[in-house]
Amino acid sequence: MLILRGVQTGMDRYNRPIYGPASQVTAECFWLPLSSTEDTAAAEQYMTGYRVQWPARFAAQIRGCDAIELPIGEFEVDGKPLVHPSMGALGGFVVANVKEVTG
């Protein structure tokens, strides 16, 4: 998984943030398909969702406004990623729903 986040590089003359190229953080993960729906009224638009899980040590590095690149495509984080505690060696894992909209 590659976490893509635009980095704030300054402010414009209206005091709004200016973002530069996305920074990239790599993490091992796995994903499970959730759903895929079609909106025929919106020119055959497809919305596909997955649940992605990765070690908790990356918890602070992902936000709801980030994008995630997986081997199957690029997705937006949908909602707030949550930490699932565990007694194992990894110290738990983070769970996030991601979505892709095409069409």
C-alpha positions in Angstrom: 0.0 0.0 0.0 1.2 3.5 -0.9 -0.3 6.4 1.1 -0.5 9.5 -1.0 -0.9 12.9 0.8 -0.5 16.4 -0.6 2.0 18.3 1.4 1.2 21.9 2.3 3.9 24.1 0.8 2.6 27.6 1.7 -0.4 29.9 1.7 -1.9 31.9 -1.2 -2.8 35.6 -1.0 -6.3 34.7 0.3 -4.7 32.8 3.2 -5.7 29.4 1.8 -3.2 26.5 1.9 -1.2 25.6 -1.3 -0.4 21.9 -1.7 2.5 20.4 -3.6 3.1 16.9 -4.9 2.0 14.0 -2.8 4.3 12.5 -0.2 4.5 8.7 -0.2 4.6 6.3 2.7 4.7 2.5 2.0 3.1 0.0 4.3 2.4 -3.8 4.1 -1.4 -4.4 4.0 -4.2 -6.6 2.9 -7.7 -5.8 1.6 -11.1 -7.3 1.4 -13.8 -6.4 -1.1 -16.9 -4.8 0.4 -19.2 -3.8 -2.4 -19.6 -2.5 -5.9 -22.6 -0.5 -7.1 -23.6 1.0 -10.4 -25.3 4.4 -10.9 -26.9 4.2 -14.3 -28.3 7.7 -14.0 -24.8 9.1 -13.6 -23.5 7.8 -17.0 -22.8 4.2 -15.8 -20.7 5.3 -12.8 -19.3 2.5 -10.6 -18.5 2.8 -6.9 -16.3 0.1 -5.5 -15.3 -0.3 -1.8 -12.7 -2.3 0.0 -11.7 -2.7 3.7 -7.9 -2.3 4.1 -5.9 -3.4 7.1 -2.3 -2.8 8.0 0.0 -2.7 11.2 -0.9 -0.1 13.8 2.6 1.5 13.6 1.3 3.4 10.6 -1.8 4.7 12.4 -0.7 8.2 12.8 0.4 8.5 9.1 -3.1 8.2 7.5 -6.1 10.5 7.6 -9.5 10.6 6.0 -8.3 13.0 3.3 -5.6 10.7 2.0 -5.5 8.5 -1.0 -4.2 5.0 -1.0 -2.6 3.2 -3.9 -3.0 -0.6 -3.9 -1.9 -3.0 -6.6 -5.5 -3.0 -7.9 -5.8 0.8 -8.2 -6.0 4.1 -6.4 -8.6 4.7 -3.7 -9.9 7.5 -1.4 -10.1 6.9 2.3 -13.8 6.8 3.2 -14.3 8.0 6.8 -11.8 7.8 9.7 -9.3 4.9 9.9 -9.7 3.1 13.2 -7.1 1.2 15.3 -8.0 -2.4 16.3 -5.9 -3.3 19.3 -4.3 -6.7 19.5 -2.2 -8.6 22.0 0.1 -9.9 19.2 3.6 -8.8 18.2 2.3 -6.2 15.8 0.5 -4.3 18.5 -2.8 -4.2 16.6 -3.8 -3.0 13.2 -5.6 -0.1 11.5 -8.8 -0.7 9.5 -10.0 1.8 6.9 -12.7 1.7 4.3 -11.6 3.0 0.9 -13.6 3.7 -2.3 -13.0 4.2 -5.9 -15.5 6.0 -8.2 -15.2 5.5 -12.0 -17.2 6.6 -14.9 
